[in-house]
């Protein structure tokens, strides 16, 4: 399991395939990451992704264990 304290607000979120999928707005109390609605990928809406999708935090990026298609299909609109 990833250390939640490594995930910082405004950090880029990248799918396992290397595709940019969002930017961290903040961590949610329910072990989710809330993505910023101002990011172009967000379509003007906040989305949640579970912490379980985080593979690692590296070079100021949150790297997920899902590819971009899986992320966009599985994220929850806030």
C-alpha positions, 0 to 999 in steps of 0.5 A: 500500500502506498504511503498517503503522505507522499501524495501532494496536492497539485501533483500530476496523475499518470496512468500505467500507459504513461498518459496524463489523466489528471492533477491531484486536487486533494486526498479525500477522507475515504481513501480516494484522490479527488482530481482537479476539475480545472485539468483539461482531462476532467471536462470541468468536473471533479473526479475521484480515483481510489488510492488502491489504483496508485502504483507509486509516487515518483518524480512528482508524479502519481503513477497508477496501476490502471491504463488510461481507458480503465481510469476514465471508465472507472473514475467517479464523478464528484 
